[in-house]
């Protein structure tokens, strides 16, 4: 079909009158006077019409008055097949996998995603230049108001992946109440998200609120803060405590976005998990238009099944191999024989020369205290962080560690989730991790934002049953692993669950004589009584 056929179809039934066109004069083209930089248009009614040129007209320069025209960059146009091929190529290059209906294409720059000008300015001000793989795909999905289950490696920029679209969708502050709720497992992670959210909402008018020990008291006493803020960041326990108070002035009926960070941890059942609290929060956010987003570094079947069943029109996004560590981390397994060998191996690391900052993971707060008392004699700046310490103490320790005043920080699983310490050089798993997920999150504190890192995991004879699981994760991450570790007998599912839920009993970390240890135990019992 040519242009004439199209014209005939468009003008079917239309009548043209020759009289309406009679007496019309052909259009007169304007002439340009180079010397005066003026456009002149001749007409019968007005002999000369002059208009001073503005910046939109081309400029003229040169001895020969030659016109210099800068041609606009012509963006390439794609047909449907070419566009699909380009999208698939972008996803393949960035190891992005998606599942769902009508998944929007990934963005390649922040400018491609229709982000508000001030938010975009804050992104660049924070030092972000190009989106990471998870940001490339998660941002356009959430911009369309779609629900999402996202899984990406540690240190891949998941926090910004959900903050940018949420802040962009809220646009302007309102007095309706909290319109976005972000829930995460630890206070340290909540504070970190709050810090990034505050920077991202600068000069937008949006207000962010963090529930801490102090603010929890204000909300429990009945002080109405709900209508003053737009975004609420909290841990499940603190929020549920407030929701259960009769005088609490908190309303979640206007929440448009419910973000669950470290979703696999929050879905765990029992003392170590937050499933019950998350259920209460889920029911409190009962807006008709609410949208939910689940983010984590590790994938679990329970979360995936729940999301598929309850999140309408959900899109699942994954980056890299599922449940593997970042390939920037050099991983090593070191056999130490028994519990006493761990202390010798760690002191050997100190003798060889540690490159701080260093994170050391143990399985309980009691063992953290024991290791701390031993390392005090080695002349290094060491400190501990665990749940028994007050919020002020924990904040001070984290601040000192960030500033380089503390070289070695001993911690429990508390610090294994989401905490972003820039430039961690070494992670030491003093106690063998209870699961592959625990291992991935622990060593994920290093190798972040494109920086290389190192992780050393001590194991003893007692840890051999769980050795194959960790060795498989290392192999999938591209690390060399001895073949005998991969050929060890697989654990039964029930055995795996028991190990994940209950830490093994280990000998105390001490070099003191046995009689002295027994005396100290008796003293502690008397004090407790």
C-alpha positions as CSV (number, residue, x, y, z in Angstrom):
1,X,0.0,0.0,0.0
2,X,1.5,3.3,-1.1
3,X,0.8,6.9,0.1
4,X,-2.0,7.4,-2.5
5,X,-3.9,4.4,-1.2
6,X,-3.6,5.5,2.4
7,X,-4.8,9.0,1.4
8,X,-7.9,7.5,-0.4
9,X,-8.8,5.5,2.6
10,X,-8.4,8.4,5.0
11,X,-10.5,10.8,2.8
12,X,-13.3,8.3,2.0
13,X,-16.6,10.3,2.1
14,X,-15.0,13.7,2.4
15,X,-15.9,16.4,-0.1
16,X,-13.6,19.2,-1.1
17,X,-14.8,22.6,-2.4
18,X,-12.7,24.4,-5.0
19,X,-14.2,27.7,-3.9
20,X,-12.7,27.5,-0.5
21,X,-9.2,27.4,-2.0
22,X,-9.9,30.0,-4.7
23,X,-8.0,33.3,-4.3
24,X,-5.4,31.8,-2.0
25,X,-1.8,32.8,-2.7
26,X,1.1,30.4,-2.4
27,X,3.1,30.5,0.8
28,X,6.0,32.9,0.7
29,X,9.3,31.6,2.2
30,X,11.1,34.0,4.6
31,X,14.4,35.4,3.5
32,X,17.4,35.8,5.9
33,X,19.6,38.9,6.1
34,X,23.0,37.8,7.1
35,X,24.3,41.3,8.1
36,X,21.4,42.2,10.4
37,X,20.6,38.6,11.6
38,X,16.9,39.3,10.8
39,X,14.2,37.3,9.1
40,X,12.1,39.2,6.5
41,X,8.7,38.0,5.3
42,X,7.1,39.9,2.4
43,X,3.3,40.1,2.3
44,X,0.7,42.3,0.6
45,X,-0.9,43.5,3.8
46,X,2.4,43.9,5.6
47,X,5.3,44.8,3.3
48,X,8.1,43.8,5.7
49,X,7.8,41.8,8.8
50,X,10.9,41.5,10.9
51,X,11.6,39.1,13.8
52,X,14.7,39.0,15.8
53,X,16.1,35.5,15.8
54,X,16.2,33.6,19.1
55,X,18.6,30.8,20.2
56,X,16.5,28.2,18.3
57,X,17.7,29.5,14.9
58,X,21.1,28.3,13.5
59,X,24.0,30.6,14.1
60,X,26.2,31.9,11.2
61,X,29.9,32.6,11.4
62,X,33.0,32.5,9.3
63,X,34.5,34.7,6.6
64,X,32.2,33.2,3.9
65,X,29.1,33.4,6.1
66,X,28.8,29.6,5.9
67,X,26.1,28.0,8.1
68,X,27.3,25.7,10.8
69,X,24.6,23.3,11.7
70,X,25.1,20.7,14.5
71,X,23.1,17.7,13.6
72,X,21.2,16.1,16.5
73,X,22.3,12.6,17.4
74,X,19.8,10.3,15.8
75,X,18.8,7.5,18.1
76,X,18.6,4.1,16.5
77,X,15.0,2.8,16.0
78,X,14.2,-0.8,16.6
79,X,11.3,-3.0,15.4
80,X,9.6,-5.4,17.8
81,X,12.0,-8.4,17.1
82,X,15.1,-6.2,17.3
83,X,13.9,-4.7,20.6
84,X,13.2,-8.1,22.0
85,X,16.7,-9.3,20.9
86,X,18.3,-6.2,22.5
87,X,16.5,-6.8,25.8
88,X,17.5,-10.5,25.9
89,X,21.1,-9.5,25.2
90,X,21.2,-6.9,28.0
91,X,19.8,-9.5,30.5
92,X,22.2,-12.1,29.4
93,X,25.2,-9.8,29.7
94,X,24.2,-8.9,33.2
95,X,23.1,-12.4,34.3
96,X,19.5,-11.3,34.9
97,X,16.7,-13.9,34.8
98,X,13.0,-12.9,35.0
99,X,9.7,-14.8,35.1
100,X,6.3,-13.3,34.9
101,X,3.9,-11.7,32.4
102,X,4.7,-8.5,30.4
103,X,8.0,-7.9,32.1
104,X,9.3,-4.3,31.3
105,X,12.8,-4.1,29.7
106,X,15.8,-3.3,31.9
107,X,17.2,0.2,31.9
108,X,20.8,0.9,31.0
109,X,21.1,4.4,32.7
110,X,19.2,6.1,35.5
111,X,18.0,8.7,32.9
112,X,16.0,6.0,31.1
113,X,13.6,5.3,34.0
114,X,11.7,8.7,34.2
115,X,13.0,9.4,37.7
116,X,12.0,12.7,39.2
117,X,14.7,15.4,38.6
118,X,15.5,16.0,42.3
119,X,15.7,12.3,43.0
120,X,17.9,11.8,40.0
121,X,20.1,14.6,41.2
122,X,20.4,13.0,44.7
123,X,21.3,9.6,43.1
124,X,24.3,11.2,41.3
125,X,25.2,13.2,44.4
126,X,25.4,9.9,46.4
127,X,28.0,8.7,43.9
128,X,25.9,6.3,41.8
129,X,26.6,6.7,38.1
130,X,25.2,3.6,36.4
131,X,22.6,1.1,37.7
132,X,23.7,-2.4,38.9
133,X,22.0,-5.5,37.3
134,X,19.3,-5.7,40.0
135,X,18.6,-2.0,39.7
136,X,18.4,-2.2,35.9
137,X,15.5,-4.7,36.2
138,X,13.8,-4.0,39.5
139,X,13.4,-0.2,39.1
140,X,11.3,-0.3,35.8
141,X,9.2,-3.2,37.3
142,X,8.4,-1.2,40.5
143,X,7.9,2.0,38.5
144,X,5.0,0.3,36.8
145,X,3.5,-0.6,40.2
146,X,4.2,-4.3,39.8
147,X,4.8,-6.6,42.7
148,X,8.2,-8.3,42.8
149,X,10.3,-11.0,44.4
150,X,14.0,-10.1,43.8
151,X,17.1,-12.2,44.6
152,X,20.6,-10.7,44.0
153,X,24.0,-11.3,45.5
154,X,25.2,-9.4,48.6
155,X,26.6,-5.9,47.9
156,X,24.7,-5.7,44.5
157,X,22.7,-2.5,45.4
158,X,19.3,-4.0,46.4
159,X,18.6,-1.1,48.8
160,X,18.7,1.5,46.1
161,X,16.8,-0.9,43.8
162,X,13.7,-0.5,46.0
163,X,14.2,3.0,47.4
164,X,14.4,4.8,44.1
165,X,11.1,3.6,42.6
166,X,9.3,3.9,46.0
167,X,10.4,7.5,46.5
168,X,9.6,8.3,42.9
169,X,6.1,6.9,43.2
170,X,5.3,8.9,46.3
171,X,6.4,12.1,44.5
172,X,5.1,14.8,47.0
173,X,4.5,14.7,50.8
174,X,0.9,14.2,52.0
175,X,-0.8,14.3,55.4
176,X,-2.6,10.9,54.9
177,X,0.0,9.0,56.9
178,X,2.7,6.5,56.1
179,X,2.6,5.6,52.5
180,X,5.6,3.3,52.4
181,X,6.8,0.7,55.0
182,X,10.2,-0.9,54.9
183,X,10.8,-3.8,57.2
184,X,14.2,-5.5,57.9
185,X,15.5,-7.9,60.5
186,X,18.1,-5.9,62.4
187,X,18.4,-2.4,63.9
188,X,21.7,-1.8,62.2
189,X,20.3,-2.6,58.8
190,X,17.2,-0.4,59.5
191,X,19.5,2.5,60.4
192,X,21.6,2.0,57.3
193,X,18.5,2.0,55.0
194,X,17.2,5.1,56.9
195,X,20.5,6.9,56.2
196,X,20.4,6.2,52.4
197,X,16.7,7.0,52.3
198,X,17.3,10.4,53.9
199,X,20.0,11.3,51.4
200,X,17.7,10.2,48.5
201,X,14.7,12.2,49.7
202,X,16.8,15.4,50.2
203,X,14.8,18.5,49.0
204,X,11.9,16.4,47.8
205,X,9.7,17.2,50.8
206,X,9.2,13.6,51.7
207,X,9.8,12.7,55.3
208,X,11.4,9.5,56.6
209,X,10.9,8.0,60.0
210,X,12.9,5.3,61.8
211,X,11.5,3.5,64.8
212,X,14.2,3.3,67.4
213,X,14.1,2.7,71.1
214,X,13.5,6.4,71.8
215,X,10.9,6.9,69.1
216,X,9.2,3.7,70.1
217,X,8.4,5.2,73.5
218,X,6.9,8.3,71.9
219,X,4.6,6.3,69.6
220,X,3.6,4.0,72.5
221,X,2.6,7.0,74.6
222,X,0.2,8.1,72.0
223,X,2.1,10.8,70.2
224,X,0.7,11.0,66.7
225,X,3.6,10.8,64.2
226,X,1.8,8.9,61.5
227,X,0.5,12.0,59.6
228,X,3.8,13.8,59.8
229,X,5.9,11.3,57.8
230,X,5.7,9.4,54.4
231,X,8.2,6.5,54.8
232,X,8.5,4.3,57.8
233,X,11.6,2.1,58.4
234,X,11.6,-0.5,61.2
235,X,12.3,-3.9,62.5
236,X,9.3,-6.3,62.9
237,X,9.5,-6.6,66.7
238,X,9.4,-2.8,67.3
239,X,6.5,-2.2,65.0
240,X,4.4,-5.1,66.3
241,X,5.0,-3.9,69.9
242,X,3.6,-0.5,68.9
243,X,0.6,-2.0,67.0
244,X,-0.4,-4.0,70.0
245,X,-0.6,-0.9,72.3
246,X,-4.1,0.4,72.9
247,X,-3.0,4.1,72.9
248,X,-0.6,3.8,69.9
249,X,-1.3,6.4,67.3
250,X,0.0,4.6,64.2
251,X,-2.0,3.9,61.1
252,X,-0.9,1.7,58.2
253,X,-4.1,1.9,56.2
254,X,-2.6,4.3,53.6
255,X,0.5,2.2,53.0
256,X,1.0,2.0,49.2
257,X,4.3,0.0,49.3
258,X,5.3,-2.7,51.7
259,X,9.0,-3.6,51.3
260,X,10.4,-6.7,53.0
261,X,14.2,-6.6,53.0
262,X,16.0,-9.9,53.8
263,X,12.7,-11.6,53.2
264,X,14.0,-15.2,53.7
265,X,15.1,-14.3,57.2
266,X,11.7,-12.6,58.1
267,X,9.9,-15.7,56.8
268,X,11.7,-18.0,59.2
269,X,9.6,-19.6,61.9
270,X,10.5,-19.8,65.6
271,X,12.8,-17.8,67.9
272,X,15.2,-17.0,65.1
273,X,12.6,-15.9,62.6
274,X,9.9,-13.2,62.3
275,X,7.0,-15.1,60.5
276,X,4.4,-14.3,63.2
277,X,5.3,-10.6,63.4
278,X,5.4,-10.2,59.7
279,X,1.9,-11.7,59.5
280,X,0.6,-9.0,61.9
281,X,2.3,-6.3,59.8
282,X,0.9,-7.7,56.6
283,X,-2.7,-7.7,58.0
284,X,-2.3,-4.1,59.3
285,X,-1.4,-2.8,55.8
286,X,-4.9,-3.4,54.4
287,X,-5.0,-0.8,51.7
288,X,-6.8,-1.9,48.5
289,X,-4.0,-0.5,46.3
290,X,-1.0,-1.8,48.4
291,X,1.9,-3.3,46.5
292,X,4.5,-5.6,48.0
293,X,8.2,-6.2,47.2
294,X,10.4,-8.9,48.6
295,X,14.2,-8.6,48.4
296,X,17.0,-10.9,49.6
297,X,20.4,-12.2,48.7
298,X,19.3,-15.8,49.0
299,X,16.4,-17.7,47.6
300,X,14.2,-20.0,49.7
301,X,11.4,-22.2,48.5
302,X,9.0,-21.1,51.3
303,X,9.2,-17.4,50.2
304,X,8.9,-18.2,46.5
305,X,5.8,-20.3,47.1
306,X,4.1,-17.7,49.3
307,X,4.8,-14.9,46.8
308,X,3.5,-16.9,43.9
309,X,0.3,-17.7,45.8
310,X,-0.4,-14.2,47.3
311,X,1.2,-11.6,45.1
312,X,-1.0,-11.0,42.1
313,X,0.8,-10.3,38.8
314,X,4.2,-10.8,40.6
315,X,7.4,-10.7,38.6
316,X,10.4,-12.8,39.9
317,X,13.9,-11.4,39.2
318,X,17.2,-13.1,39.9
319,X,20.8,-12.0,39.3
320,X,23.6,-14.5,38.8
321,X,23.4,-18.1,40.0
322,X,20.9,-18.8,42.7
323,X,22.3,-19.0,46.3
324,X,25.9,-18.3,45.4
325,X,28.5,-15.9,46.8
326,X,30.0,-13.0,44.8
327,X,32.9,-14.1,42.5
328,X,34.9,-11.2,43.8
329,X,35.5,-13.0,47.1
330,X,38.4,-15.3,47.4
331,X,37.1,-18.2,49.5
332,X,39.2,-20.6,51.5
333,X,38.4,-23.6,53.8
334,X,41.0,-24.3,56.5
335,X,41.1,-27.5,58.6
336,X,42.1,-26.7,62.2
337,X,41.5,-30.1,63.8
338,X,39.6,-29.1,66.9
339,X,38.3,-26.0,68.8
340,X,41.7,-25.2,70.3
341,X,43.2,-25.3,66.8
342,X,40.9,-22.4,65.7
343,X,42.6,-20.0,68.2
344,X,46.0,-21.1,67.0
345,X,45.0,-20.6,63.3
346,X,43.6,-17.1,64.0
347,X,46.8,-16.1,65.9
348,X,48.8,-17.3,62.9
349,X,46.8,-14.9,60.7
350,X,47.7,-12.1,63.1
351,X,51.4,-13.1,63.0
352,X,51.4,-13.2,59.2
353,X,49.8,-9.8,59.2
354,X,46.1,-8.9,59.1
355,X,44.9,-6.2,56.7
356,X,42.0,-4.5,58.6
357,X,39.1,-4.1,58.7
358,X,38.3,-7.7,59.6
359,X,35.0,-9.3,60.6
360,X,35.0,-12.5,62.7
361,X,31.8,-14.5,63.0
362,X,31.0,-16.9,65.8
363,X,27.8,-18.8,66.5
364,X,26.8,-17.2,69.9
365,X,27.2,-14.2,72.0
366,X,28.9,-16.2,74.8
367,X,31.6,-17.4,72.3
368,X,32.0,-13.8,71.1
369,X,32.8,-12.7,74.6
370,X,35.3,-15.6,75.1
371,X,37.1,-14.8,71.9
372,X,37.2,-11.1,72.7
373,X,38.9,-11.7,76.1
374,X,41.5,-13.9,74.4
375,X,42.3,-11.5,71.5
376,X,42.7,-8.5,73.9
377,X,46.2,-10.0,74.8
378,X,47.3,-9.9,71.1
379,X,47.7,-6.1,70.9
380,X,45.2,-5.4,68.2
381,X,42.2,-3.1,68.3
382,X,39.3,-5.5,68.8
383,X,35.7,-5.2,69.9
384,X,32.5,-7.2,69.9
385,X,28.8,-6.6,68.9
386,X,25.9,-8.8,70.0
387,X,22.3,-8.6,71.2
388,X,23.2,-8.1,74.9
389,X,24.8,-4.8,74.2
390,X,22.7,-1.6,74.4
391,X,21.7,0.3,71.3
392,X,24.1,3.1,72.1
393,X,27.0,0.6,72.6
394,X,26.2,-1.1,69.3
395,X,26.0,2.2,67.4
396,X,29.3,3.4,68.9
397,X,31.0,0.1,67.9
398,X,29.7,0.3,64.3
399,X,30.8,3.9,64.1
400,X,34.3,3.2,65.4
401,X,34.6,0.3,63.0
402,X,33.6,2.4,60.1
403,X,36.1,5.1,61.1
404,X,39.0,2.5,61.4
405,X,39.4,2.9,65.1
406,X,38.6,-0.8,65.5
407,X,40.5,-3.3,63.3
408,X,38.8,-6.6,64.2
409,X,35.1,-6.8,65.0
410,X,33.8,-10.0,66.5
411,X,30.1,-10.6,65.9
412,X,27.3,-13.1,65.7
413,X,24.7,-13.7,62.9
414,X,23.4,-10.2,63.9
415,X,25.9,-8.6,61.5
416,X,25.5,-11.2,58.8
417,X,22.5,-9.5,57.2
418,X,22.7,-6.5,54.9
419,X,25.2,-4.4,56.8
420,X,27.3,-2.5,54.3
421,X,30.8,-1.8,55.6
422,X,32.9,-0.3,52.8
423,X,36.3,-1.9,52.2
424,X,36.1,-5.1,54.4
425,X,39.3,-6.9,53.5
426,X,38.7,-10.2,55.3
427,X,35.9,-12.2,56.8
428,X,36.8,-15.1,59.1
429,X,34.2,-17.7,59.9
430,X,35.6,-18.8,63.3
431,X,32.7,-21.1,63.8
432,X,31.4,-23.0,60.8
433,X,28.2,-21.6,59.4
434,X,25.0,-23.7,60.1
435,X,23.7,-23.4,56.5
436,X,24.6,-22.3,53.0
437,X,22.4,-19.3,53.4
438,X,24.2,-18.2,56.6
439,X,27.6,-18.7,54.8
440,X,26.6,-16.6,51.8
441,X,25.4,-13.7,54.0
442,X,28.5,-13.8,56.2
443,X,31.1,-13.7,53.5
444,X,28.9,-11.2,51.6
445,X,30.2,-8.5,54.0
446,X,33.3,-8.3,51.8
447,X,33.5,-8.1,48.0
448,X,30.9,-5.4,47.9
449,X,30.4,-2.7,45.2
450,X,33.1,-4.2,42.9
451,X,35.8,-4.4,45.5
452,X,37.7,-7.7,46.0
453,X,37.7,-9.4,49.3
454,X,38.8,-12.6,51.1
455,X,36.9,-15.1,53.3
456,X,38.5,-17.9,55.5
457,X,36.3,-20.6,57.1
458,X,37.7,-22.8,59.9
459,X,36.3,-26.3,60.1
460,X,37.0,-29.2,62.5
461,X,36.2,-32.9,62.5
462,X,32.8,-32.1,64.0
463,X,31.9,-29.9,61.0
464,X,32.4,-32.5,58.3
465,X,28.7,-33.4,57.9
466,X,27.9,-29.9,56.7
467,X,31.2,-29.4,54.7
468,X,29.8,-30.6,51.4
469,X,27.0,-27.9,51.4
470,X,29.5,-25.0,51.8
471,X,32.0,-26.6,49.4
472,X,29.2,-26.7,46.7
473,X,28.5,-23.0,47.2
474,X,32.2,-22.2,46.8
475,X,32.4,-24.3,43.6
476,X,29.3,-22.5,42.2
477,X,31.0,-19.2,42.9
478,X,34.0,-20.2,40.8
479,X,36.4,-21.2,43.7
480,X,38.7,-24.2,43.5
481,X,37.5,-26.9,46.0
482,X,39.1,-30.3,46.7
483,X,37.2,-33.1,45.1
484,X,36.9,-35.2,48.3
485,X,34.7,-32.4,49.8
486,X,32.2,-32.6,47.0
487,X,32.1,-36.4,47.1
488,X,31.1,-36.5,50.9
489,X,27.8,-38.0,51.8
490,X,24.8,-35.7,51.4
491,X,22.8,-34.7,54.4
492,X,19.2,-35.7,54.9
493,X,16.7,-32.8,54.8
494,X,15.7,-33.4,58.4
495,X,19.4,-33.4,59.5
496,X,19.9,-30.1,57.6
497,X,16.9,-28.5,59.3
498,X,18.1,-29.5,62.8
499,X,21.5,-28.1,62.2
500,X,20.0,-24.8,60.9
501,X,17.7,-24.4,63.9
502,X,20.1,-25.5,66.6
503,X,23.8,-24.6,66.8
504,X,26.2,-27.4,67.8
505,X,27.7,-27.5,71.3
506,X,31.4,-26.5,71.2
507,X,34.2,-26.2,73.7
508,X,34.8,-22.9,75.3
509,X,37.3,-20.5,73.6
510,X,40.0,-20.2,76.3
511,X,43.7,-20.8,77.0
512,X,43.2,-20.7,80.7
513,X,43.7,-23.9,82.8
514,X,40.6,-26.0,83.4
515,X,40.4,-25.3,87.1
516,X,40.4,-21.6,86.6
517,X,37.5,-21.9,84.1
518,X,35.5,-23.9,86.6
519,X,36.1,-21.3,89.3
520,X,34.9,-18.6,87.0
521,X,31.7,-20.6,86.2
522,X,31.0,-21.0,89.9
523,X,31.4,-17.3,90.5
524,X,29.0,-16.4,87.6
525,X,26.4,-18.8,89.0
526,X,26.6,-17.2,92.5
527,X,26.2,-13.7,91.0
528,X,23.2,-15.0,89.0
529,X,21.6,-16.4,92.1
